[in-house]
């Protein structure tokens, strides 16, 4: 009966995802578990000796932080991903999102192939299905996420239309060092308004959905769904979240690239590999890693 109820609940969530472009929040960890994960991530993230990349950007720390190596394949996450994009799934990126008191909000944005950062498609699908997204992001809160301390916001239904064009060439952002304190931009050194399809268009903030979350709760969304975050207007409340990004196995990840520069950091892909978190890979498009940089096995795919 428990499995039947889980299936019914996930079916309802998928219906909401198809309508809105996101689903959640849903519980992945108990609040106390989330606090322990945050404590470990904060402590271990300071040591980059085993990190995949030698730069200040916190990409792909699931390769050297054991908890994150396990987190990317959490069953509560994978079951929902399977329901949306099918059984064969890889994790291709992880990152942290701390928002400190006084931090700016993140501009509305909308992407799919993550081309905006370099001018090259970071993701290239080899199959097309207009009813199935080619990428999904799972954003999990490790602290309370409130409107006051900068929770995520989404524009429901916006995944069905392009308001931004990530193929445009921005005036700022690419190949530049991003200083999160000095930068006037709210989007990691980029001015995402430069990517608007219609430069004169402005989003209707009254339709925004504020994704308020408790520690241990997550949201799944397609990056095609217009999203951003509120500023942190508090004096003492840091909002900390982390995400993991997933694609079906038919998607090529970093095709024909040996390295790239993004958010001011250089990324050498020599030791990079996707992690299979569900099903099987029958395409052989991508390199895979079965162990992290600590010699620990990633979870067996569901």
N, C-alpha and C positions, 0 to 999 in steps of 0.2 A: 504493500500500500504506500509506503514511504517513497519508493521509486516512482510510482504512478503519480503521486502528488508533485514530486520534483519535476517530472516531465510536463505535467499540466502547467506548473508555474513557469517553466522555461518557455513553453509555447506562448504563454501570455506575454512574457518579456520580449520574445522575438517579434510578436505582432506590434508591440510598442516601438521596437527598434525600427521595423520597416516603415512605420508611420513617421517617427521623429528623427531617426538617424543616430539615436543613442538609447541605451537602457541602463537603468540603475536609479538609485544606488542599491547594491546587494551586498550581503555580508560575505567576506572571505575569511576574516580573522576576528576573534574577540578583541575588544579594545585593549586589554592587557597584552595580548599577543602582539598587536600592532605597535604598542609602545616599546616592547622588547626588540622588535625588528628595527624600529627607528633608532634605538640606542646602539644596536650593532652596526647598522648602516652608517650612522654618523661617525662612530669610532673607526671603522675599517676603511671608510672612504678617504680618510686622511693619508693612508698608506697606499701609494700608487706603484709600489715595487713589483707587484704581480699584475697590475692592470694591463689591459690589452693595448691601450694607447698612452703615450707619454705627453699628455697635455692637460689643460685645466678643465676641459669639458668632461662631464661625468657619464659619457656614453658607455654602455655595455659592461657595467661593473658586475653583471651576473657571471663574468668570467673569473672574478677574483674575490667575490663576497659570497660565501657558501649559502647564506639565507636566500639571496637573490637567485642563485643557481636552482634552488628548489621552487622558489616562488613562481617563476615563469611558467611552470607546468602544474600549478595548483588545480585540482579537480573542479572547484567551483568556477574557475575561470574557463578551463578547457571545455567543459560541458556546454557552456553558453557559446563559445566560439564555434564549436562543432555545429551547433544548431543554426548558426548564421552563415558560415562560409564552408561547411563541409568537414569531413573527417581528417583530411591530410593538411596539416598546419605546421608552419615553422615560426619560431620567434626570431626576428631579425635585428631588434634593437631594444635596449632599455636605457632609461635616464631618470634623474632626480629633478624635482621641481620645488625647491625651498622658496617661500615667499616671506621675506622678513618684514617686520613692522615698518611702515612707510614706503614699501615697495609699490611700484606702479602696477596697474592692471596690464594684462596682455591683450593686445589689439585683437579684434575679430579677424579670423583667418580661416582659410579653407584650402586644403591640399589633397593630393592623392598619390602622386609619384615622388613627392618630396624634391622636386626639381628646383624649387625657389632658391635653395641655398647655394647651388653650384652651377646651375644651368644644365646639368645632366640629370636624366631620370635615374633616381636611385632604385626605383622599383619599375619593372616592366612585365606586365601580364602577358602570357602566351595563349590564354583563353579568355573569351569575353562572355559575360552573362550579366545583362543589365539588371537582373534581380538580385545579384550577389556581389557585395563589395569585394574589391581586390585587396583591401587592407583593413585592419581593425586595431584600435588602441585600447588598452586596459589601463585606466588611471586609478590608482588606489591611494586613499588618504591614510596617512600614518599619524595624523593629528586631526583634531576637529577642523573641518573646512566650512567656514561661515561666510556670509556675504561681507562681513566686516573685515575678515582677515584674508580675503582674496580667493574665495571658492571659484570653481569653473563656472562658466555660463555657456549655454547652447541656444541656438536658434532652431526650434523644432521644425522639421520638414525641409530644412535648407539643403540637405544632401541631394535633393532632387533637381537642383538648379545651380549653375555656376555664377557666383557673385564675384569671385576672384579668379584670376588667371595666373597660375604659378609659372607659366612659361615666359612671362614678361621678364625683362632684364631690369633689376632695380638700380637706382642710383647709388644706394649705400648698402652695406652689409657683406657683400661677397669679398673674400680674401682680406678682410679687415679684422683687426683684433677687437673683440667685443669687451668693453668694460661696463659691467651691469650697473655700476654706480654713476659713472660719468656720462653714459650714453643717454641721449634724448629719446631714443627709440624705446618702445615697450615690448618689442618682439626680437630680443636677442641680437640687436644691432641692425635689424631690418625695419624699414617703414612699410608695413604691410598694406597701407593705403595705396602704395604704388602699384599693387597688383590688382586693384579693382578693375572689373570689366568696364564699368561705367564710372569714371572719376568723380562724377557729381552725385553718385548714389550714396545714401547713408542708411545704415541698418536701423530698424525700428526697435529701439531698446525696450519698449513696453512689451514686446513679444518674447524677450529673453527669458530663458529658464535658468534659475540659479540652482546649481547642483550642490546643495548643502549636504555634507557627509560627516559621519562619525568615524573615529579611528577604526581601521579594518574594513571599511566599506569601499566598494569599487564601482566604477562606471565603465561601460564598454561603448565606444563610439567609432564611427567612421570619420576619418579626418576630412572627408568631403562635407560633413556637417559643420556648418560655421560655428566656431567656438572661440573662446577667449577666457579671460578671468577678470575678476574685480580687483581693484587696488587693495592693499592691506592698510586699512586706516587705523588699526589698533596701535597701541604703544608697546605691548608686550607679547602678543600672540603671533608666533611664527606658524605659518601653514606649510606643512611638508607633505608632498605627495611624490609618488614615483610611477612611471608607466612602463609598460612592456608592449611592444608592437609586433603584430602578427600578420602573416600573409598565407594564402594557400600555396601549396608546393609548386604550382604551375608558374608562380611569379618569379622572375629573375631578380635577384638582389645584387645591387652594385654591378650591373653587367659591364664587362670590358673595363673595369676600373681596378687599379692596383693601390690607389690612395685618393684622398680628396681633402679639401680644406673647407671647414664649416664652423661657423660661429668663432672664427679666429683660431681654431685648433686644427692641427694636421693629423690625419688619420691614415696610418699605414695599415693596409688590409692583409699584410703577409700572413698573419696568424688568425685572421678573422674567419668565422664560419657561422652559418645559421645553426639553430638548434631545433631538431625535430621534436615537437611536443605532442603530436597526435598523428596517428595513422602511419602512412608510409610515403616515401618519395619515389615516384615512378618517372620523373622527368630528367633527373640528373642535370638540372640547370645550375645548381648552387653547390658550393663547398659546405661541408657540415663539420661540426665539432660534437663529440660525444663526451668530452671531459672538459672541465674548466681549467684554468691555469694553475690550480692547486692540485691537479691530478685526481679530482673527484668526479665521479660520473654524474652527468645530468640525468634527471628522472627518465625512466623508461616511458616512451610515448604511449599515451592512452589509446 
